[in-house]
Amino acid sequence: MSIAKRGLQHYLLQLQHHPLRTKALTAGVLSAISDIVSQKLSGIQKLQIRRLLLKVLFGFAYLGPFGHYYHILFSRVKKTRKQLPRRWWSNS
C-alpha cells in the first residue's frame, strides 16, 4: 500500500473519530498553503509570517468549526423539510 493511500485512510479515520478537530486542522493547513502560494504569486520576496499565522488562526478557529456546524445544521434542516407536506409552490 502506498504512503498516500495510508495517509488518506488515516485522515478518513481521524475524520470519523474526531470530526471537529480534523476539520479545524485541515482548514488551518489549507489556509496556510493558500496564503504561502498567494504571497509567492504576488511577488513578495520574504514570507510575511504574521500574516501567515493570522490566516492559519482564522482557518483553524473559524473556517473549520463553522463549516462543521453549518453542515450539521443544514442536514437537520433538510431532514425536517422532507417531513413537511408538499405544497403546490414547493419544488421539493
N, C-alpha and C positions, 0 to 999 in steps of 0.2 A: 504494500500500500504506500502511495506517495505521501510526502510530507504535507502537501497541500490538502489532500483528501483527509488525512488525520487531523489537520488543523481545522478544517471545516466541520468535521464530526465533533471535535471538542467544542468548537464555538456553538454549534447547534445544541449540544448537551448543556452547556452553560446557559444558553438562551431558555431552555426548558426549566432548568432548576433555579436560575436567578435572572429572570427576565429584565427587571428594572435595572439592576447593576450592569448587566451585559449591554443593554441598550444605551445606558448613560456612558459607559466606557467607549463603546463603538462611536457614539456621537462625538465624544471628545477627540478621539483619534482621527476621525474623518474631518472634523473641523480643523485640526492641526495640519493635516495633509493638504487640505484645500487652501489654507492660509499660506503655507510654505510655497505651494505652486503659484498662487496669485502674486506673492511678493517677488518671486523669481521672474514671472512673466511680465510684471510691471517694471522690471529693471532695477529693483532695489538691490544694491550690492551687498550690504550687510543685513542679515536677518534681524528684524525688529522683534526681539524676544518678548517685550512687554505686550505688544500687540498679539503675538502668537499665544501667549499664556492667557490673555483675555478671551481669545477665540476658543481655546480649549476649555476654559472655565464655563463659558456660555454654552458650548455644546454639551458638556458634562452635566451642568446644573440645570439647564433649561430645556434644550432641544431633546435630549434623550428621555427625561421624565415626562415632558409634555406630550411627546409622541406616544409614549407608553400608555398614559392615562387617557389620551384622546381616543386611541383605538379601542380601549376598554369601554369608554362611554359610548362611542359610535356603535359598537357591536350590541350594546344593551338597548340603545335607541332603535336600532334596526330590528332586533327581536321583538320589541314592543310594537313597532309599526306593523310587523307581519301579523300580529294578533288582532289588530283593529279590523273592523269590517271594511270591505271595499266600497268605495263611493264612485259615483259616475265621473267625478272630476279628478280622481286619483289615477295615476298611471300604473301603480303597483298593485 
